[in-house]
């Protein structure tokens, strides 16, 4: 549970003199987190494309060592251009989601070549 204390001794968070609701930083942070959690549940990807590719033993399927090399390359590019490393985390998250979605909607696993084009 999240405990939110009133700001500057005010007991409620109702409308002020102008009719607008007084927003506390704690309220908006809690609301933002709840929205993020709901979005995460709504867009959760269920497919493990690494295991699916290995199980199908498709030539050129994405493997864990190959994905690791891809991630390391992305970090090298980010470091070279002076980008924040968090950009790589977000990019790989998008890549994983795109590959998982393609894997869910297709009979065949995504191969390395397709993944390289996405990266």
Secondary structure, 3 states (H helix, E strand, C coil): CCCCCCHHHCCCCCECCCCCECCCHHHHHHHHHHHHHHHHHHCCCCCCHHHHHHHHCCCCECCHHHHHHHHHHHHHHHHHHCCCCHHHHHHHHHHHHHHHHHHHHCCCCCEHHHHHHHC
